[in-house]
Amino acid sequence: MDGVPRSLGSARQRALLATLALSCGRLVSIDTLARGVWGSEPPERIRGSLQTNVMRLRRLFGDDVVVTEPDGYRLISAPAEVDALRFLNLLDEAAGSEPAEERELLAGAIALWGGTPLEGVGSPTLADEWGPLLTERYLFAVERRIDLDTGVVADAELVAELTDLVGQHPLRESLWERLVRILARSGRRAEALAGYARLRSILAEELGVEPGAELRRLHAGLLAADVPGETAAPVSPVPRQLPFDVTGFTGRETELARLDGFLDEDRPTRIVVIEGTAGVGKTALAVHWSHRLRERFPDGQLFVDLRGHSAGTPVTPMDALSEFLQAVGVPADTLPSTVEQRSAALRGRLAGTRMLMLLDNARDAEQIRPLLPGSGNLVVVTSRNQLRGLVAREGARRMPLRSLDEHAAKALLAESVGHARLDAEPGAVAELTLLCGGLPLALALAGERASRFPGTSLAWIVDELRDQRVRLDTLRDPQDAGTDLRAAFSWSYNALSPEAARLFRLLGLFPGVPLRVETAAVAAGTGVLEARELMDRLASAHLLNQPSTDRYRFHDLLRVYAAELAEDDEPAEREAALRRLIDWYTAAVASADELIRPDLLTSDVTLEPADGPRLDFADRDEATAWYVEERPALAALVRIAADRGWASRAWKLAWLLRSFYSERHDQEDWVSTGEASVEATRAASDPLGLQYAANNLGSAYLRALRPDEALEMLEEARKASAETGGSEVTVAILSNLSGAYYLRSEFRKSEQVAAEAARLAADSGQRTFVPHALLNISASRIGMGAYDGAVEAALEARKAFADLGDRYHAALALSNSGEALAGARRFEEAEANCSGALAELHELGTEYGTIDTLITLTKIMLSTGRTEDAKAYGAEALAVCQRLGDPRADEVRAMLSVPPPG
């Protein structure tokens, strides 16, 4: 330290320091440290033992060198101060440098090599994990430096060095190949043949295999020199061009297994296309898999970044072929002059070899085809496009890469922040994964950000990312353009046609999942066929996912990007698209209500003309299935209309949606859309709209058993109705007001308002509302103890509902009569009516309506001493309440003396 050597007394201290140093500047978790220090046999008190050894390190190096964090420890040091990391950094820096600079950097890295990696650190686990990686990088660096030394350093020196290296690594064919080649070119042919013979003997004895194709070709060339008129074949290098394997690669076990399955297929040339959106980890997976396969392709690995979607100009097939041909030994001055000739030359050069070719970031199939080798080789392609032609014509196997699931995302985040921190905030981890869309690049950036603020809650970072206006700015490193998701998305977007780009932007305005072709046609104001073609282009470019033939989905971050782009469009263009969407969806809900709640389609609810194909539903089930899928979009469109001041559109869509909200018990959406439409109609001074909006919201509050809020809202609706002389919804407002007074136990007031509603409904010819008012009168009389009058009103309501064909409310009226009879202690009649009502409700398949009936039956059973029957009815009532989230569950628990959950 500071130039002064320090002695570490024990193997455990050496292992602890080495484990920290190999991750210097980054958090090292307790689990990782325990594995590095004790391997598979940690002590019982891991934390205590680690604290003791850390304390000893601090005595040697200072208290501020090792920092304690909630999930582990961090060594405060720069990577340049750790030889192994400095070695790796120099090798990474050398890759892609100019030859002279590359040679200098490689020499500097090799000079750091001290023999067997991590020898003497006292950690077999570290040696097993890091030793093979460091050794492979070292040998690769030496081989590359020897290649660069050709013509600069005397062949005799290189032969001496290689002779020593093959003695240390006798099974590494790439070292033997260089030794034999240099011996041959320096005129030492006999020694070259002897070297080949020695390698062949070693491989046969140790592995039972022959040398690789390149060495066999080199040997054949040496032998050919004995034949008159024959010239020794030129010696070709064995390219090793794969990029450095990804550190901390995690997840993708399913994808790796599927890729291995492709490799085992009996095909002459295997082509695998790994495709997916920007940032999903295509290159990382391709490189990692390719490294796992290197030994199966001993004749070399070729790599090129085709820059199909990047800031630079895409690499042409001509240039890529030039790189590959030179990599396999074709001199630059002898390269053919056309793409076709170069392609043929490459196929000929690779014939009979076992070569792996990684073609990264391809733009299209035309960029790939000239590069394809002959049989026996493997081609791995990554692309943001689906490369459908390559699959159809060349038989490529496709591997679509999707976002990480929560488990894999957590494993990736743990690399940065540790498991303990993640386990402490499971909710924040789940939302962070959602906000990052499961994209590995976005998750890695979020994890890096969290690791910089170890004392900060993950919830704080999640809160930052919730604001989609800054999410893409937060998920980037301003010093590294390669981490800019917005830029990465732009390369795919910029390749679109103007029509497809416009649709992509407009779809960013749509709040729903999934996306249908009809939705796209409405948003863009085009026909369905044109929209289908444009959606297909977006899916091909992985700007949309296509989980089924007629459904599309945005990746969450791509939706954010599309919405950003839409902000640059003319406001009139954006607003016209949103109006088309709102009007079309409102018409679709109205079409569903013709089957579900036709009474909602009053003459006041006039709809705007809807552009786009008309949606018709065969039956209630089809309409409900559509609503369930589109529910988030429908609620969001109400709020969009309200936010933009389109009050009429907001209240009408919210009003028509109450059919589904009531039937499906979607209470949260019912209240939120109701509140948005009330605010919009107030701001617009729209008294008719306010009557409908406030009545709708009042109904939602009644369903939620919030009578005070319901009363306030319904009184506002009644006032608006009085100001305009009434409307078709006035009777409904009065009927709901009666319900609000009933829940407040103001039974006399409830009956008076219900009677007023009944008179008004009869006078105005609104037959459908008369029995609803009678039902409220019955409930009010039950509350006042006027049971005979309650029974009379309930049975009159039942007959009226039956005449209207409304079986559901007829059953509820029968149940009301049973409740009134039970209040009058006429238990036998009460049980008969309630049992009949329950049977009808079960037949109709409506759970919500059964709750009050089951509660009444429970009370009847308790009153008549039938405890077991009471428990059975009560248990069914409680189960329904819990399924639907109904607040009456507390009443049922009280009757059964069942404690609340948790």
Stockholm file with secondary structure:
# STOCKHOLM 1.0

chainA/1-902         MDGVPRSLGSARQRALLATLALSCGRLVSIDTLARGVWGSEPPERIRGSLQTNVMRLRRLFGDDVVVTEPDGYRLISAPAEVDALRFLNLLDEAAGSEPAEERELLAGAIALWGGTPLEGVGSPTLADEWGPLLTERYLFAVERRIDLDTGVVADAELVAELTDLVGQHPLRESLWERLVRILARSGRRAEALAGYARLRSILAEELGVEPGAELRRLHAGLLAADVPGETAAPVSPVPRQLPFDVTGFTGRETELARLDGFLDEDRPTRIVVIEGTAGVGKTALAVHWSHRLRERFPDGQLFVDLRGHSAGTPVTPMDALSEFLQAVGVPADTLPSTVEQRSAALRGRLAGTRMLMLLDNARDAEQIRPLLPGSGNLVVVTSRNQLRGLVAREGARRMPLRSLDEHAAKALLAESVGHARLDAEPGAVAELTLLCGGLPLALALAGERASRFPGTSLAWIVDELRDQRVRLDTLRDPQDAGTDLRAAFSWSYNALSPEAARLFRLLGLFPGVPLRVETAAVAAGTGVLEARELMDRLASAHLLNQPSTDRYRFHDLLRVYAAELAEDDEPAEREAALRRLIDWYTAAVASADELIRPDLLTSDVTLEPADGPRLDFADRDEATAWYVEERPALAALVRIAADRGWASRAWKLAWLLRSFYSERHDQEDWVSTGEASVEATRAASDPLGLQYAANNLGSAYLRALRPDEALEMLEEARKASAETGGSEVTVAILSNLSGAYYLRSEFRKSEQVAAEAARLAADSGQRTFVPHALLNISASRIGMGAYDGAVEAALEARKAFADLGDRYHAALALSNSGEALAGARRFEEAEANCSGALAELHELGTEYGTIDTLITLTKIMLSTGRTEDAKAYGAEALAVCQRLGDPRADEVRAMLSVPPPG
#=GR chainA/1-902 SS CTTCCCCCCSHHHHHHHHHHHTTTTSEEEHHHHHHHHHTTCCCSCHHHHHHHHHHHHHHHHCTTTEEEETTEEEECCCGGGSHHHHHHHHHHHHTTSCHHHHHHHHHHHHHTCCSSTTTTSSCHHHHHHHHHHHHHHHHHHHHHHHHHHBTTBCHHHHHHHHHHHHHHCTTCHHHHHHHHHHHHHTTCHHHHHHHHHHHHHHHHHHTSCCCCHHHHHHHHHHHHTTSTTCCCCCCCCCCBCCCCCCTTCCCCHHHHHHHHHHHTSCCSSEEEEEECCTTSCHHHHHHHHHHHHGGGCTTCEEEEECCTTSSSCCCCHHHHHHHHHHHTTCCGGGCCSSHHHHHHHHHHHHTTCCCEEEEEEECCHHHHGGGCCCTTCEEEEEESSCCHHHHHHHCCEEEECCCCCHHHHHHHHHHHHCHHHHHHCHHHHHHHHHHTTTCHHHHHHHHHHHHHCTTSCHHHHHHHHHCTTTHHHHSSBTTBGGGCHHHHHHHHHTTSCHHHHHHHHHHTTCCCSSBCHHHHHHHHTCCHHHHHHHHHHHHHTTSSEEEETTEEECCHHHHHHHHHHHTTSCHHHHHHHHHHHHHHHHHHHHHHHHHHCGGGCCTTCCCCCCCSCCCCCSSHHHHHHHHHHHHHHHHHHHHHHHHTTCHHHHHHHHHHHHHHHHHHTCHHHHHHHHHHHHHHHHHTTCHHHHHHHHHHHHHHHHHTTCHHHHHHHHHHHHHHHHHTTCCTTHHHHHHHHHHHHHHTTCHHHHHHHHHHHHHHHHHHTCTTHHHHHHHHHHHHHHHHTCHHHHHHHHHHHHHHHHHHTCHHHHHHHHHHHHHHHHHTTCHHHHHHHHHHHHHHHHHHTCSTTHHHHHHHHHHHHHHTTCHHHHHHHHHHHHHHHHHHTCTTHHHHHHHHTCCCCC
#=GC SS_cons         CTTCCCCCCSHHHHHHHHHHHTTTTSEEEHHHHHHHHHTTCCCSCHHHHHHHHHHHHHHHHCTTTEEEETTEEEECCCGGGSHHHHHHHHHHHHTTSCHHHHHHHHHHHHHTCCSSTTTTSSCHHHHHHHHHHHHHHHHHHHHHHHHHHBTTBCHHHHHHHHHHHHHHCTTCHHHHHHHHHHHHHTTCHHHHHHHHHHHHHHHHHHTSCCCCHHHHHHHHHHHHTTSTTCCCCCCCCCCBCCCCCCTTCCCCHHHHHHHHHHHTSCCSSEEEEEECCTTSCHHHHHHHHHHHHGGGCTTCEEEEECCTTSSSCCCCHHHHHHHHHHHTTCCGGGCCSSHHHHHHHHHHHHTTCCCEEEEEEECCHHHHGGGCCCTTCEEEEEESSCCHHHHHHHCCEEEECCCCCHHHHHHHHHHHHCHHHHHHCHHHHHHHHHHTTTCHHHHHHHHHHHHHCTTSCHHHHHHHHHCTTTHHHHSSBTTBGGGCHHHHHHHHHTTSCHHHHHHHHHHTTCCCSSBCHHHHHHHHTCCHHHHHHHHHHHHHTTSSEEEETTEEECCHHHHHHHHHHHTTSCHHHHHHHHHHHHHHHHHHHHHHHHHHCGGGCCTTCCCCCCCSCCCCCSSHHHHHHHHHHHHHHHHHHHHHHHHTTCHHHHHHHHHHHHHHHHHHTCHHHHHHHHHHHHHHHHHTTCHHHHHHHHHHHHHHHHHTTCHHHHHHHHHHHHHHHHHTTCCTTHHHHHHHHHHHHHHTTCHHHHHHHHHHHHHHHHHHTCTTHHHHHHHHHHHHHHHHTCHHHHHHHHHHHHHHHHHHTCHHHHHHHHHHHHHHHHHTTCHHHHHHHHHHHHHHHHHHTCSTTHHHHHHHHHHHHHHTTCHHHHHHHHHHHHHHHHHHTCTTHHHHHHHHTCCCCC
//
